[in-house]
Amino acid sequence: MHRRRFATILILPLLATTCWAQTAFPEPAKVVPTDQDLGQIRGEIAQLGKLIESLPKLGEDHFADIAIFHKAAEWIDRHHEYYNDKYAGMTLKVLGRGRERAQQAKLDNLEWDQAEGSIVRGFISKVDSSVQPYCIIVPKGYDGLKRQRLDVILHGRGATLNEVSFLAGHDGKPAPAAGTPLTLHIFGRTNNAYRWAGETDVFEAVEAVKRHYPVDESKIVLQGFSMGGAGAWHLGLHHPNSWRTVEAGAGFTETKNYAKLKETPEPILKGLHIYDSTDYATNAANIPMVGYGGEDDPQLQASSNIIEVLKNSGVKFTTEGLLTKAEGLDFLRIVGAKMGHKVDPASRKLMDVFHNERVDKPRPTDIDFVTYTLKYPKAGWLRLVGLRRHYELARIQGKISGETAIVTANDNITLIAIDRQVAETVRINGQSLPLRAAAKGLLPDVYYQNVDAQWRLLEHQSSLQIEANGDRRKVPGIQGPIDDAFTSSFLIVKGTGKPTSPQVQEWADRRLEQFAKDWDKWLRGKVRIKNDVDVTDEDIAAHHLIAFGDPGSNGIIARTLADLPLKWPSDASITPTLITANPLNPRRYLVINSGHTFGSKEFSGTNALLYPRMGDWGTFSLEGNSEKLIATGYFDEGWKP
C-alpha cells in the first residue's frame, strides 16, 4: 500500500480561521427547584429505575415506551435544565406517567399500544443504545388493519427543549377527527436541524412507528418549520425516495451566507457540500415540494435560494401574487401575506391541499438526481455506489421506456446499482446491457462499473465483493468524513497498554472526555466505551470503532497500524486524527482520536454551524495542554492520501 509520512503532509498551508457573526445563542435562564422538589424528583427517579428493573421481559420498543420517562428525568436533573418554575412539576408528572406505564406492564396491560390521541413512545437507538422519545397522534376510529398515511413533523429550535418538555407537551392530548393521518412528531435529540445522529433519529422514529402501526410507505409526508424547515429541505432533497411529498417552511438552505462564514478554507468548503440543500435543489425533480416563508420573515430566503439555483439550471417559474410555480417540476413556493416567522391560516390551507392532491397518486419513475457524496446515494430504482471524487457534482438521470431502462450518468460516477425488476435491459450512456436476468438474478440490484469510459456489467462474485467492500473503497455508508462515524452504531475503544507518547495519550484522553460530555448534553445519550482488550469479533462486526490513544496504548490502533492510510508520526508532539474503512471490517469505520469535529459552542449556536471542521484526517501540534490543528484534508476514493 502506498503511504506518505505526516512530515510530507505538514507542508500543506495552515488552516485559515473560520468566523461567523454569532457563535452562540444566549443560554436560557434556569431556576433552582426547591430542595423539597429536588429531593422528590431524585427519589422518584431511583424508585422508577428499580421498578423498571423488576419488569418482566419486554420487547425493546415496549421497554423504551416506559424507559423514556426515567431517562427524561435523569437528563433534566443531571444537566440542570429546569428552565422555569414549571419544569420541576413537569418532571414529577413525567415520572408519574412512567410509574403508571410500568405498573400496566407488570399486569401485561400495555394499553397505550392501542390507544387513540397523542401518545408518547420510544425506541432504542442503534447509534448509541440510548432511549429516544417520539410522539404518535392516532385519530378517532383508527383502523389498525388498514395501511395509513403518515405525516412526519419536524419541530423548530427550542432553547428550553428537553425530554421532559417534549413528553409533557405531547402526552395525553385528545384524538383528532377520524380520517386525519397518523402524525409523528420527532424529538430528534433536541436542536441539531436533524443532522448527523439527529438525521438518523428521524428514520429510526419512522421505523419504530411502522413496527406498531400500519403505515402505507408510499404515503409518508414530511413537514417542518423554522429549524424543522431546514430539516425538511435537507431530508426532502437528500432522501427523495423516503417521502411522497415534502413541506419546508422557512429555515435555511445553505451555510456560508446564513452563518456569515468568512475566510473559509478549502477543506471546510468541501464539507459544506454534505448538507447544503442548495447543492441538491435538482432533486426537487424527484419529489413534490412546497416551500413556505412569511413575507416579512428573513427566512423566506431559504426557498428563494432553492428557486435561484433551479432558475440557474434552466427551470422556469411563474409568479402570481404570493404563489410561485415551477414549470416541469412539481414545486410550489407560498409566501404568507404580511407574515413574520409563522404560518398564516390561508397558507396552511394551501399546503394541506398540496399534500392531499398528491399523496394518493403513484410516484413517477423518471429520475433526475444529484449528490456530492455517497452518504446520499439513492433515488428511485437507481443507486450510486462509486465516485471518482467526493464533494464534486455527481448527476444521474433515468427513465423507463417499455422494457428498457435508459440511464445517463456524468463522468464523476464510476459504479451504479439498478433494481433489476424495473426493465429487461438497461442503456447506460448509450451502451445496451442486460438487467433483469443479469448476474444470475441472485441479488436485488445489478451493478455496472465505468472502466475507461465504458460501462460493464459486474457478475455475481464481483457484485458480492462490492457489497462486502472487499477493496476497501469509499462506498455508501463508508465514505467519511470523521463526523459521519457518529450517525450509526459506534463503539469507543480505550487503550490499556503503555503509551508510546504520554503527551499524545493525555491529549487523547481529554478529547474523549470532552466528546463524551458533549454527546451526553447535546445528543442525549451515553457513548459506548470498551477497553481494547475486551473488544470482540462481534463488536468489530457491529460497530464503527473509535480508538483513542497511540500504537503503544491502544491495541486496535496497533492491530491496524500497518494498514492505515498515513504513517504514524515519530515526533511525539505531532498526532493524527483520521477516519478510514476499518481494516478489520471494511463495512465499518475506524476512527482514531476524534469525536465530532465541532462541539458545545457550535451546538449552542445556529444549527448551520454543525458542519465538519476537518475532512477525513487532521494533524495536531501539541504543546502543554494546548492543541493546534495544522492541516486537514480528504483521502481519495480508495482511502489513500
C-alpha positions in Angstrom: 0.0 0.0 0.0 1.3 3.5 -0.9 1.8 5.6 2.2 3.0 9.1 2.8 4.6 10.3 6.0 2.9 13.1 8.0 6.1 15.1 7.6 5.2 15.4 3.9 1.6 16.4 4.6 2.6 19.1 7.0 3.8 21.3 4.1 0.2 22.0 3.3 -0.9 25.5 4.1 -2.2 26.1 7.6 -5.9 26.4 8.1 -7.4 29.9 7.9 -9.7 30.9 10.7 -13.4 30.3 10.2 -15.6 33.1 11.6 -19.3 33.7 12.0 -21.3 36.6 13.2 -23.0 34.8 16.1 -21.2 31.9 17.7 -23.9 31.0 20.2 -27.4 31.9 21.4 -27.6 33.3 24.9 -28.0 30.4 27.4 -31.7 30.4 28.5 -32.4 31.3 32.1 -32.7 28.5 34.6 -34.2 28.2 38.0 -33.2 26.1 41.0 -36.1 23.9 42.2 -36.7 23.8 45.9 -34.8 21.3 48.0 -38.2 19.5 48.5 -38.8 19.3 44.8 -35.3 18.1 44.0 -35.4 15.5 46.8 -38.7 14.2 45.5 -37.5 14.2 41.9 -34.4 12.3 42.7 -36.2 9.9 45.0 -38.7 9.1 42.3 -36.0 8.7 39.6 -34.5 6.0 41.8 -37.8 4.3 42.5 -38.8 4.3 38.8 -35.4 2.8 38.0 -36.0 -0.1 40.4 -39.5 -0.6 39.1 -38.2 -0.8 35.5 -35.6 -3.3 36.6 -38.3 -5.5 38.1 -40.4 -5.6 35.0 -41.0 -8.9 33.1 -39.1 -9.2 29.9 -40.5 -6.8 27.3 -39.7 -6.2 23.6 -37.2 -3.3 23.0 -39.9 -0.9 21.9 -42.3 -1.5 24.8 -39.3 -1.2 27.2 -38.4 2.1 25.6 -42.1 3.3 25.9 -41.5 3.1 29.7 -37.8 4.0 29.9 -38.3 7.3 28.1 -39.9 8.8 31.3 -37.0 7.7 33.5 -34.4 8.9 31.0 -36.1 12.3 30.7 -35.9 12.9 34.5 -32.3 11.7 34.7 -31.2 14.1 31.9 -33.0 17.2 33.1 -31.6 16.7 36.6 -28.0 15.9 35.5 -27.8 18.9 33.2 -29.8 21.1 35.4 -32.3 22.0 32.6 -35.1 23.5 34.8 -35.8 26.5 32.6 -38.7 27.9 34.6 -40.8 27.2 37.7 -43.0 24.7 35.8 -40.2 22.3 34.9 -40.0 20.6 38.3 -43.7 19.9 38.2 -43.4 18.6 34.7 -40.6 16.3 35.7 -42.7 14.8 38.5 -45.6 14.4 36.1 -43.4 12.6 33.7 -42.1 10.3 36.4 -45.7 9.6 37.4 -46.6 8.6 33.8 -43.5 6.3 33.8 -44.8 4.6 37.0 -48.2 4.2 35.5 -46.9 2.5 32.4 -44.6 0.3 34.4 -47.5 -0.9 36.6 -49.5 -1.6 33.5 -46.6 -3.6 32.0 -46.5 -5.7 35.2 -50.1 -6.6 34.6 -49.4 -7.3 30.9 -51.7 -4.4 30.0 -49.9 -2.2 27.5 -53.0 0.0 26.9 -51.0 2.8 25.3 -50.2 0.3 22.5 -53.8 0.5 21.2 -54.8 4.0 22.4 -56.0 6.9 20.3 -54.9 10.5 20.7 -51.4 11.9 21.4 -49.2 9.1 22.7 -45.6 9.4 23.6 -43.4 6.4 22.9 -39.8 5.5 22.5 -37.2 3.4 20.7 -33.7 2.3 21.4 -31.3 3.9 19.0 -28.8 1.8 17.2 -26.4 4.7 17.2 -25.6 4.6 21.0 -28.2 2.3 22.6 -29.9 5.3 24.1 -33.7 5.6 24.6 -35.2 8.3 22.4 -38.8 9.6 22.5 -41.3 10.4 19.8 -45.0 11.2 19.8 -47.6 9.5 17.6 -51.0 11.0 17.1 -53.7 8.4 16.4 -57.1 9.7 15.1 -60.5 8.7 16.3 -61.8 5.5 14.8 -58.3 4.3 13.9 -58.3 1.1 11.8 -55.4 -0.9 13.0 -55.6 -3.2 9.9 -55.7 -0.6 7.1 -52.5 0.9 5.8 -52.5 4.6 6.6 -50.8 7.9 5.5 -48.2 9.1 7.9 -47.3 12.8 8.4 -43.8 13.3 9.9 -43.4 16.7 11.7 -40.0 18.3 12.4 -40.1 20.8 15.2 -38.4 24.2 15.3 -35.5 25.2 17.5 -36.4 25.4 21.2 -33.8 26.7 23.6 -35.7 25.2 26.5 -36.5 21.9 24.8 -35.6 18.7 26.6 -37.1 15.2 27.0 -39.3 16.4 29.9 -40.8 19.3 28.0 -41.3 17.2 24.9 -43.1 14.4 26.8 -45.2 16.8 28.9 -46.1 18.9 25.8 -47.3 16.0 23.7 -48.6 13.4 26.1 -52.4 12.8 26.5 -53.9 15.2 24.1 -57.3 14.2 22.6 -57.6 12.3 19.4 -58.2 14.3 16.2 -61.1 13.6 13.9 -61.5 10.4 12.1 -59.7 10.4 8.7 -56.8 12.5 10.0 -53.5 11.0 9.0 -51.3 9.3 11.6 -48.9 12.0 12.7 -45.4 11.5 14.0 -43.7 14.3 16.0 -39.9 13.8 16.0 -37.8 14.7 19.1 -34.6 14.4 17.1 -32.2 14.7 20.0 -33.3 18.3 20.6 -31.7 21.0 18.4 -29.4 19.9 15.6 -31.5 20.7 12.5 -31.8 16.9 12.0 -28.2 16.5 11.1 -25.8 13.7 12.0 -27.3 11.5 14.7 -30.4 13.8 14.6 -30.9 12.7 11.0 -30.7 9.0 11.9 -33.2 9.7 14.7 -35.8 10.7 12.1 -35.6 7.5 10.3 -35.4 5.3 13.4 -38.5 7.0 14.7 -40.3 6.3 11.4 -39.2 2.7 11.6 -40.5 2.5 15.2 -43.9 3.7 14.2 -44.0 1.2 11.3 -43.4 -1.6 13.8 -46.7 -0.7 15.6 -48.9 1.0 13.1 -49.9 0.0 9.6 -48.1 2.8 7.7 -48.5 3.0 3.9 -44.9 3.5 2.9 -46.0 5.2 -0.3 -47.8 7.9 1.6 -45.3 9.4 4.0 -45.4 13.2 4.1 -42.6 15.3 5.6 -43.3 18.7 7.1 -41.2 21.2 9.1 -41.0 24.8 10.0 -38.0 27.0 11.1 -35.3 24.6 12.2 -37.8 21.9 11.1 -38.0 23.7 7.8 -34.2 23.5 7.4 -34.5 19.8 8.3 -37.3 19.3 5.7 -35.3 21.0 2.9 -32.4 18.8 3.8 -34.2 15.5 4.3 -36.5 16.0 1.4 -33.8 16.8 -1.2 -31.2 14.4 0.1 -33.7 11.5 0.5 -36.3 12.0 -2.2 -37.1 8.2 -2.0 -38.4 8.4 1.5 -41.3 10.8 1.2 -44.4 11.2 -1.0 -44.5 15.0 -0.6 -42.4 17.5 1.3 -43.3 20.8 3.0 -40.4 23.0 4.1 -41.3 26.2 6.0 -38.6 28.9 6.5 -35.3 27.5 7.8 -32.0 27.8 5.9 -30.8 26.0 2.8 -27.1 27.0 2.7 -24.3 27.7 5.2 -21.9 30.4 4.0 -24.3 33.3 3.9 -26.7 32.2 6.6 -23.9 31.6 9.2 -21.9 34.5 7.8 -18.8 32.5 7.3 -15.5 34.3 6.4 -12.1 33.1 5.4 -13.4 29.6 4.8 -10.6 27.2 3.8 -11.0 24.6 1.1 -11.4 21.6 3.4 -14.3 23.4 5.1 -15.9 24.4 1.8 -15.8 20.8 0.6 -17.6 19.7 3.7 -20.4 22.1 3.1 -21.4 20.0 0.1 -22.7 17.4 2.5 -25.7 19.3 3.9 -26.2 22.5 1.9 -29.7 21.9 0.4 -29.0 24.3 -2.5 -26.5 21.8 -3.9 -29.3 19.3 -4.1 -32.0 21.5 -5.5 -32.2 19.5 -8.7 -33.6 16.6 -6.6 -36.9 18.6 -6.5 -37.5 16.8 -9.8 -38.0 13.6 -7.8 -40.4 14.7 -5.1 -43.3 17.1 -4.9 -42.2 20.0 -2.7 -43.9 23.0 -1.3 -41.7 25.8 0.3 -43.1 28.4 2.6 -41.9 31.7 4.1 -43.6 34.7 5.6 -43.5 37.9 3.6 -41.7 39.7 6.4 -39.6 36.7 7.6 -35.8 36.8 6.8 -36.0 33.0 6.5 -38.1 33.4 3.3 -34.6 33.4 1.8 -34.4 29.6 2.3 -36.9 29.0 -0.5 -35.6 31.9 -2.6 -32.2 30.2 -2.6 -33.7 27.0 -4.0 -35.6 28.8 -6.6 -32.5 30.8 -7.7 -30.5 27.5 -8.1 -33.2 25.9 -10.1 -33.6 29.0 -12.3 -29.8 29.0 -13.0 -30.2 25.3 -14.1 -32.8 26.3 -16.7 -36.1 25.8 -14.7 -38.7 28.5 -15.5 -41.0 29.9 -12.8 -44.2 31.8 -12.9 -45.4 34.0 -10.1 -49.0 35.0 -9.4 -49.4 37.1 -6.3 -47.8 35.2 -3.5 -47.5 31.8 -5.3 -44.5 30.8 -7.4 -44.8 27.6 -9.5 -42.1 25.8 -11.4 -42.6 24.6 -15.0 -41.8 20.9 -15.4 -41.3 20.3 -11.7 -43.9 19.8 -9.0 -42.5 22.6 -6.9 -44.6 25.4 -5.3 -43.5 28.3 -3.1 -46.1 30.0 -1.0 -45.5 33.4 0.7 -47.6 34.3 3.8 -49.0 37.7 3.3 -47.5 40.2 5.8 -46.4 37.3 7.9 -43.3 37.1 10.0 -41.9 33.9 11.3 -45.1 31.9 11.4 -47.6 30.3 9.1 -50.9 32.0 8.3 -54.2 30.0 8.0 -54.6 30.7 4.3 -51.1 29.4 3.5 -51.7 26.4 5.8 -54.8 25.5 3.8 -52.9 25.7 0.5 -50.2 23.4 1.8 -52.7 20.9 3.1 -54.3 20.9 -0.4 -50.9 20.4 -2.0 -50.3 17.2 0.0 -53.8 15.9 -0.3 -53.9 16.2 -4.1 -50.7 14.2 -4.5 -50.4 11.7 -1.7 -52.6 9.1 -3.4 -51.0 9.4 -6.8 -48.4 6.9 -7.9 -44.8 8.0 -7.7 -43.3 8.9 -11.1 -40.5 6.5 -12.3 -38.4 9.2 -14.1 -35.3 10.2 -12.1 -33.0 13.3 -12.1 -30.8 13.0 -9.1 -27.7 14.8 -7.9 -25.3 14.2 -5.0 -21.9 15.2 -3.8 -21.3 12.3 -1.5 -22.2 8.6 -1.3 -23.8 9.4 2.1 -26.7 10.3 -0.1 -26.7 7.8 -3.0 -30.2 6.8 -3.9 -33.2 7.9 -5.9 -36.0 5.6 -7.1 -34.6 2.5 -8.8 -31.0 3.9 -9.1 -28.2 3.9 -6.6 -24.8 5.4 -6.8 -22.0 3.1 -5.4 -18.8 4.7 -6.6 -17.5 8.2 -7.4 -14.3 9.5 -8.9 -14.2 12.4 -6.5 -16.3 13.1 -3.4 -17.7 16.6 -2.9 -18.0 17.2 -6.6 -21.2 17.0 -8.6 -22.5 13.6 -9.5 -25.7 13.6 -11.6 -27.6 10.6 -12.9 -30.9 10.6 -14.9 -33.1 7.7 -15.7 -36.4 6.8 -17.3 -38.2 3.6 -18.2 -39.2 3.1 -21.9 -41.0 -0.2 -22.3 -38.6 -2.9 -21.2 -35.6 -0.7 -21.3 -34.2 1.5 -18.5 -32.4 4.5 -20.0 -29.7 5.9 -17.8 -27.4 8.9 -18.3 -24.5 9.4 -15.8 -22.0 12.1 -15.6 -18.3 11.3 -15.6 -17.9 11.6 -11.8 -19.9 8.4 -11.4 -17.9 5.1 -11.6 -20.3 2.5 -10.2 -24.1 2.2 -10.1 -26.6 -0.3 -8.9 -30.0 -0.7 -10.6 -33.1 -2.5 -9.4 -33.3 -5.5 -11.7 -37.1 -5.5 -11.7 -37.6 -2.3 -13.5 -36.8 -3.5 -17.0 -35.4 -6.3 -19.1 -32.4 -4.3 -20.3 -30.6 -1.1 -19.5 -28.9 1.5 -21.7 -26.2 3.5 -19.9 -24.8 6.5 -21.8 -25.9 4.7 -25.0 -24.5 1.3 -24.1 -27.0 -1.6 -24.0 -26.6 -4.2 -21.3 -28.8 -6.9 -19.7 -30.6 -6.1 -16.5 -33.4 -8.4 -15.2 -31.6 -11.7 -15.8 -28.1 -10.3 -15.3 -25.6 -11.6 -12.7 -27.5 -14.9 -12.3 -30.5 -13.0 -11.0 -29.4 -13.6 -7.4 -29.2 -10.1 -6.0 -31.9 -7.4 -5.9 -29.7 -4.9 -7.7 -27.4 -5.3 -10.7 -24.0 -3.5 -10.6 -22.4 -1.7 -13.5 -18.9 -0.2 -13.5 -17.4 2.5 -15.7 -13.9 1.4 -16.8 -12.0 3.5 -19.4 -15.3 5.4 -20.3 -17.1 2.1 -21.0 -19.8 0.6 -18.8 -19.6 -3.1 -18.0 -21.8 -5.5 -16.1 -20.4 -7.0 -12.9 -21.2 -10.6 -12.4 -22.3 -12.2 -9.2 -19.0 -12.7 -7.4 -17.8 -9.2 -8.3 -21.1 -7.8 -7.0 -20.6 -9.6 -3.7 -17.1 -8.2 -3.5 -18.6 -4.7 -3.9 -21.2 -5.3 -1.2 -18.6 -6.6 1.2 -16.3 -3.6 0.3 -13.5 -6.1 -0.2 -11.4 -3.5 -2.0 -11.7 -1.0 1.0 -13.0 1.9 -1.0 -15.4 4.7 -0.3 -18.9 3.2 -0.7 -22.3 4.3 0.6 -22.2 4.5 4.4 -18.4 4.2 4.4 -17.3 7.5 2.8 -16.4 9.9 5.6 -15.7 12.5 6.8 -14.9 11.9 10.5 -18.3 13.2 11.7 -20.1 10.6 9.7 -19.0 7.8 12.0 -21.4 9.1 14.7 -24.5 8.6 12.6 -24.7 4.9 13.1 -23.6 2.3 15.7 -20.2 3.2 17.2 -18.0 2.0 20.0 -15.3 4.0 21.8 -12.2 1.9 22.4 -9.9 2.9 25.2 -6.3 1.7 25.4 -4.9 -0.3 28.3 -1.3 -0.5 27.2 1.7 1.7 27.8 1.6 4.9 25.6 4.4 5.5 23.1 3.8 9.2 23.8 2.4 10.2 27.2 1.7 13.6 25.7 -0.4 12.2 23.0 -2.2 9.9 25.4 -3.1 12.8 27.8 -4.4 14.8 24.8 -6.4 11.8 23.5 -7.9 11.2 27.0 -9.0 14.9 27.2 -10.6 14.7 23.7 -12.5 11.5 24.7 -13.7 13.1 27.9 -15.0 16.2 26.2 -16.7 14.2 23.4 -18.5 12.0 25.9 -19.7 15.1 27.8 -20.8 16.8 24.6 -22.6 13.7 23.4 -24.5 13.4 26.7 -25.6 17.0 26.7 -26.3 17.7 23.1 -27.1 14.3 21.6 -28.9 13.0 24.6 -27.2 9.7 25.1 -24.1 8.0 26.6 -21.3 6.8 24.3 -20.5 3.1 24.4 -16.9 2.5 25.8 -14.8 -0.6 26.0 -11.2 -1.3 26.8 -9.2 -2.5 23.8 -8.6 -6.0 25.4 -12.4 -6.5 25.7 -13.3 -5.8 22.1 -14.8 -8.9 20.4 -15.2 -10.0 16.9 -18.9 -9.3 17.3 -18.1 -5.7 18.3 -15.9 -5.3 15.1 -18.8 -6.7 13.0 -21.4 -4.5 14.6 -19.9 -1.1 15.3 -17.6 1.6 13.9 -14.6 1.6 16.2 -13.4 4.9 17.6 -9.9 4.3 19.0 -8.2 6.8 21.3 -4.5 6.7 22.1 -1.5 5.7 20.2 0.0 2.4 18.9 1.5 1.7 22.3 -1.6 2.3 24.4 -4.4 1.1 22.1 -4.4 -2.5 20.8 -6.9 -1.6 18.0 -4.5 1.1 16.7 -1.6 -1.3 16.9 -3.5 -4.1 15.1 -4.4 -1.7 12.2 -1.3 0.4 12.1 0.3 -1.2 9.0 -3.0 -0.7 7.0 -3.7 3.0 8.0 -3.7 5.5 5.1 -1.0 7.5 6.8 2.1 6.5 8.7 2.2 7.3 12.4 4.5 10.3 13.1 7.7 9.8 15.0 7.5 13.3 16.5 5.8 12.9 19.9 4.4 16.4 19.6 2.5 15.7 16.4 -0.5 13.5 16.4 -3.1 12.3 13.8 -6.8 12.1 13.7 -8.4 10.2 10.8 -11.3 8.1 9.5 -10.9 5.1 7.2 -12.6 1.9 6.2 -11.7 -0.4 9.1 -9.0 -2.9 8.0 -10.6 -5.4 10.4 -14.1 -4.9 8.8 -14.3 -2.7 5.7 -18.1 -2.3 6.1 -17.4 -0.3 9.2 -15.3 2.8 10.0 -12.2 3.0 12.1 -11.7 6.5 13.6 -8.6 7.5 15.5 -8.5 10.2 18.2 -11.7 12.1 17.3 -15.3 12.5 18.2 -17.3 15.2 16.4 -15.1 17.9 14.9 -17.4 20.5 16.4 -18.5 20.9 20.0 -20.6 22.8 22.5 -20.0 26.2 21.0 -21.5 25.0 17.7 -24.3 23.0 19.3 -25.4 26.0 21.3 -25.4 28.3 18.2 -27.3 28.4 15.0 -27.7 24.9 13.6 -26.0 25.9 10.4 -22.7 25.7 12.4 -22.9 21.9 12.6 -20.6 21.3 9.6 -17.3 19.4 9.6 -14.3 21.2 10.9 -12.0 18.5 9.5 -12.2 16.2 6.5 -11.1 12.5 6.6 -7.9 13.4 8.5 -6.2 16.1 10.5 -2.9 16.6 12.2 -2.4 18.4 15.5 0.6 20.0 17.1 0.7 19.6 20.9 2.3 22.0 23.3 1.5 21.5 27.0 -2.3 21.3 27.3 -2.9 23.2 24.1 -3.5 21.8 20.6 -3.3 23.4 17.2 -4.9 21.9 14.0 -2.1 22.4 11.5 -3.5 20.5 8.5 -6.6 18.6 7.3 -7.9 17.1 4.2 -9.6 14.2 2.5 -8.5 10.8 1.3 -9.2 9.7 -2.2 -11.9 7.2 -3.2 -9.6 4.3 -2.2 -8.9 5.8 1.3 -5.4 6.9 0.2 -3.7 10.3 0.6 
